[in-house]
Amino acid sequence: MRIVRTGYFFAAVPAAAGLLALGLGWRVAGAVLLALAGFVLFFFRDPERAIPTAPGVVVSPADGRVLGVDETKLEGRPVTRVSIFLSLFDVHVNRAPIAGRVAAVRYQPGQFHVASRPAASEENELNEVALEGEGTRVVFRQIAGLLARRIEFWPRTGDELARGQRLGLIRFGSRVEVFFDPSYRAEVSAGARVHGGSSVLAVRQ
C-alpha cells in the first residue's frame, strides 16, 4: 500500500529503536517499538480511490464520520456545512472536493480542542482553502485536533486541482469541514461514514 513519504520519517525512529532493543535482548520493549512503527506507517497510508466522474458533485475531502450537516453563513453568504471527524484509525490524506483553482488559502493559529467538539470549528488551529471551479466556490477547512499539531497543504494559490486530487494531510486525529452554496443538496447526514475522494457529499440541484 502507498505510504505518505513523511510517514517513513516518523516510523524510522521507533523502528530503529525497536531493532536495537531486540539486539540487546529487550524483547518486550523491542516488540512495542516495532508495533509503534507499524502503526505510524498504518496512519500514513494513502490508498487509491475511485473518484466520481458525474458532473455537479462535491466529494468528501477526508475519511471519517459525519458529525453534522447544518446551514450557516460564510464570507457573508448562506452555505451548507458538512463537518467530518477523523479518528486516529482513519486515512488522514486530504483530497480536493471539486475540480478547480485554489483561489485563497488562509491559515489561522489557535487552540487544540478535541476535534469533535463544536468549538474546534472556530477556535482550533486551521487551514481554510477556497476552490473555484465547476461553476461554484467550495470552501473547506483542515482543522487540528487534540493530538493533531501539524496541518499540511501542498498546492499553492492559483494551482488547478482535479476532483479528488491529494492536497494535504493532518496529523494525528482531526476535523474537516466543507462549505457549499444552496445550489447543492447534501447527500449525507450525521453518523454517516465517508471516504476521501470517493464519497459524494452533495449534488447540484
N, C-alpha and C positions, 0 to 999 in steps of 0.2 A: 504493500500500500504506500502511496505517496505520503511523504512527511514534509512539513514546512521546514525549510533549511535551518532556521533558528532552533528548531526542536533538537537537532543533533548537538548543538552547542550546550543546551540546557541538560541534555541527557549524559553528556560526556563526563561531567564531574562525578555524579553518583555511580556511573558505570566504572570509571577508573578506580574510585574509592572501593567499590564492591569487589573488583578483581584483586586489589591489593589486600583487602581484608581476608579474602579466601586464601590468598597466597600465604598469609600469616597464620592461617588456621582458624580464623574467626568466622565460622560457618554461618551463624545466625546473622551477624552484622553484615556479612557479605551478601547473603541472600536478600536481606531487607534492602540494601542499597541497590542491588541489581533489579529488584522488583520496582523500586522507585524510578530507576532509569527507564524501565519498560513502560511504566505509567506515563512518564513525561513524553515518550515517543507516541504513546496512545493519544495523549492530549493534543499533540501537534499533528495528528493525522489529517490528511486532506484528500478525501475520496472524490472520485469523479461523480458528476451529477448530470442527469438528463434535463436539459434546460427547455422549458416550454417554448414553442415557436409561434403559438397563436398570437395574433395582434391584440393590443389593448389589455395586457395583463401585467400585474405587479407581482413579482416573485419575492419570496422571503429572502432577506439578506443573511439569515443565520439559521442554524439548527436550534431547536429549543421548544419551550412550551409557551403558548399564547397566554399572557397574563390578563389581557383585556382588549376590547375594541371600543373606542369612545369618540365622541365628537368634541373638537376643541378648536382653538384658533392658533395659527402660526403665521408670522410675518403679516399679521392683520387680516388674514383671510380664513374662512372656515375650512377645516380639514377633518379627515378621519384619521385617528391614530391607532396603530396596532403595536402593542408592546409585547416583546418576546424575552423570556428569561432563559439564559444559558447556564446550565449546571456544569460542574467540573467534568461530567461524562459526555457532554455534547461536543460536536465538532465546533471549533471556535474560529475557523476561517470564514470571513465575511464575503458576501458577493453582491454585485450590483442589482438592485431591484428592478431597474428598467435599463434599456439601452439609451445612452445619451451622453452629453457633455458634462463634465464636472464644472458646474457654474460657480460654486463657492464652497469653501471649507472653513469652518470656524471651530477652533479649539477652546475649551473652557476648563480651566483648572477647578478643582472642587474637592468635595468630601468623598468618602469611600463607604457609604451606607450599603447594607445588603441590597443587591441589585433588584430583588423582587419587591422592595418597598416603594410606594408611590413617590416618596421624597427623592429617590435616586434619579428620577427623570429630570429634576431641575437643579439639585444640589450637588450631585456627583460630578467627578471629572468626566468630560465627554468630548466627543468629536462629532460635529454636525456637518453633514455633506448634502448639498443640493445638486440634484441631477436634472438636466433639462433635455428632453427628447421625447419621441413618440407623441408629440403634441401636448405635453404636460410638464409639470415640475414636481418631482418627488423628492422629499427630504427624508434622510434617515440619520439616526444618531447611534454612535457606538458609545456605550456608557459603561464606565468602570464600575466594579462591584467591591465587595468587602475584601476579596483576595486579588482582584484584578488591579494591577498597578502599572499597566502598560497598554496603551492603545496604539496600534499600528495602522496607518493608512498609506498605501503605496502609490496611488496615482497623484498627479498634480492638477491644479486648477487649469482647466482648458482641455484636459485629456478626454478623448472619446472612449467610452466603455461599451462593451456588449452586454446585453442582458445576461445575468448570471456570472459575469466575469469576476474572478477573485480580486479583491481590492484591499483586504486588510485582515487584522487579527486582534482579538482582545484576550489577554491572559491575566488571571485564570478565573473563570466564573464571571458572568457579566450580564448585560441587558442591551437589547437593540430595539429601537423604535422607528416606525416608518409612518410618514405623513403623506396622504394623497388627497386630491381635491374631490368635491362632490360628484364629479363626472364618473367616478369609480364606485363600485359596490363591493363592500367587504365580503369575502368568501370564507372567512374563518371566525371562530368565536373563542371565548375564554376556555382554556383547558385543552385546546387542540395542539397536537404535535406537528411541527413544521420542519422542513429540511431546506437549508440554504440553497438557492438557485433552482430548486425543483418544485417546491410547494407554491401554489398560487394563493396570494393574499387577497387580491382584488381584481375585478374585471371592469372594463369600461362599459357603462350602461348605454 
